[in-house]
């Protein structure tokens, strides 16, 4: 998948350096969907491909010291990726909104308040945040507010639904999944409310004003 992702990114950079048409982003999306579908057909880790593809797209200009990469004009790809990122952010927000709307329609009150799975759901949540805290400490990253940003959602549901019937465990049911998703979302909401940070732009403006005062 590493090799496939690199080849796909290089091919995409080649196309962007040759295409002068104003429609560029939809072909990129269709190209990603095509490789994703082929990966699913041959039982390859398609989600890992998406991750590696995004990693290569965001850092392809770091390889421009190689002559072969320079011919693909990685700077042009980097510029287009910035525009592509804005489009993906908008589309991702739309997909998440529609998903949670549908999720709300399908959710039952007895699943959210199921006492038989609540203890296990709380235990899973505690384990998630303990592992996250250990990772942040290991890489010496500030805990707040990143510790709270660990919600479960679309991927959790899709992975749960993809489990074959013969492989499912009775204890791990829809009620447990719903409770983990709801609790993690509530923790993220509360954590972000009580750990507000000033935007980076304000900090930059403040530093610039401070530098101007020092010069004067």
C-alpha positions, 0 to 999 in steps of 0.5 A: 500500500505504501508503494501504491500510494506513492505511485498514485501521488506521483501520477496525480502530480503528473496530471496536475502539471499537465491539465490546464482545465479548470475542473481538477478536484472531481477527477482527483476524488474519482481517482481516489475512489477508483483505487479505494474500490480496487483495494476493496476488491483485492482485500487490501487495506483500503483505509491505510491507502487513504491515509498514506495517500493523504500523507504523500499529497501533503508532503510531496514537495519534501521529495523535490530534491530528487530530480525525478520528483522535480519533473512532476512539479511538486510545488504545483501539487502543494498549491492544488492540495491547499484548495483541495483541502478546503473542498474536502473540509466542506464535504466532510462536514456535510457528510458528518451532518447527514450521517448524524442526522440519519443516526439520530433517526435510527437511534432508540432511547432504550439503546442509549439508556441500556443499563446492561452495557453502560458499565462496559461503555464507561470502561471502554471510554476510560481506556480510550482516554488513558491510552490517549493521555499516554500517547500525548505524554510519550510524544511530549504534547500538551494534554489540554485540549487534545486529550478530550478530542477523541470522539467515536462516530462514522468509522466506528459504526461502519466497522461494527456493521461490517462484522459478519454475523457469525463473528459478532459477540452478543455483549458488543451490540448496537446499544454499546456502540451508541453509548460509546459514541454519545459519551465520547462526543459529550466529553469532547464538547465539555472539554472544548467548552472549558479549555478555550484557546485564543486563535493563532491569528490573534497571537500573531497580530499581538506579536507583530504589534509588540515588535512594532512598539519595540522598534519605535 
